[in-house]
Amino acid sequence: MEHRKLARQSGFTLVEIAIVLVIIGLLLGGVLKGQELIENSRIKGIVSDMKPVQGAYNGYLTVISRFQGTRRRQP
């Protein structure tokens, strides 16, 4: 009988690589979702900041009865 030395293979198995890829995908998904939430909150903040401007403009329209910047017709 011949005694053969078993060559030890180094590296990762496919299961280990698949697990790492799943973890990376979950992390990236979480980061992208977080950025989306931040962007949505910025947009909501801008909209809420514009509500007083909208109210002032509607009040002006109610008092003056015409849009700001429009001219009255000359007779």
C-alpha positions as CSV (number, residue, x, y, z in Angstrom):
1,M,0.0,0.0,0.0
2,E,1.2,3.3,-0.9
3,H,0.9,6.1,1.6
4,R,-0.2,9.2,-0.1
5,K,0.0,12.6,1.5
6,L,-3.4,14.2,1.3
7,A,-2.9,17.7,0.0
8,R,-4.7,20.1,2.1
9,Q,-6.9,22.5,0.1
10,S,-7.2,26.0,1.3
11,G,-10.0,28.3,0.4
12,F,-13.7,28.8,1.1
13,T,-16.5,26.5,0.3
14,L,-19.5,27.5,-1.8
15,V,-21.7,27.6,1.2
16,E,-19.4,30.0,3.0
17,I,-19.2,32.3,0.0
18,A,-23.0,32.2,-0.4
19,I,-23.4,33.2,3.3
20,V,-21.0,36.1,3.0
21,L,-22.8,37.3,-0.2
22,V,-26.2,37.1,1.6
23,I,-24.9,39.1,4.5
24,I,-23.4,41.8,2.2
25,G,-26.7,42.0,0.4
26,L,-28.6,42.5,3.6
27,L,-26.2,45.2,4.7
28,L,-26.5,47.0,1.4
29,G,-30.3,46.7,1.4
30,G,-30.4,48.2,4.9
31,V,-28.1,51.1,4.0
32,L,-30.2,51.9,0.8
33,K,-33.4,51.7,2.8
34,G,-32.0,54.1,5.4
35,Q,-31.0,56.6,2.7
36,E,-34.5,56.4,1.3
37,L,-36.0,57.1,4.7
38,I,-33.7,60.1,5.1
39,E,-34.6,61.5,1.7
40,N,-38.3,61.0,2.4
41,S,-38.0,62.9,5.7
42,R,-36.2,65.8,3.9
43,I,-39.0,66.0,1.3
44,K,-41.6,66.0,4.1
45,G,-39.7,68.8,5.8
46,I,-39.6,70.9,2.7
47,V,-43.3,70.4,2.1
48,S,-44.2,71.4,5.6
49,D,-42.0,74.5,5.3
50,M,-43.9,75.5,2.2
51,K,-47.4,75.3,3.8
52,P,-47.2,78.8,5.3
53,V,-46.1,80.2,2.0
54,Q,-49.1,78.5,0.3
55,G,-51.4,79.9,3.0
56,A,-50.1,83.5,2.6
57,Y,-50.5,83.3,-1.2
58,N,-54.0,82.0,-0.9
59,G,-54.8,84.8,1.6
60,Y,-53.4,87.3,-0.9
61,L,-55.5,85.9,-3.7
62,T,-58.6,86.1,-1.5
63,V,-58.0,89.8,-0.6
64,I,-56.8,91.1,-4.0
65,S,-58.9,88.7,-6.1
66,R,-56.2,88.2,-8.7
67,F,-52.9,86.3,-8.9
68,Q,-49.8,88.2,-7.9
69,G,-47.9,89.4,-11.0
70,T,-50.9,89.7,-13.3
71,R,-51.7,93.1,-14.6
72,R,-55.1,94.7,-14.7
73,R,-56.4,95.3,-18.1
74,Q,-56.1,98.9,-19.3
75,P,-59.5,100.3,-20.5
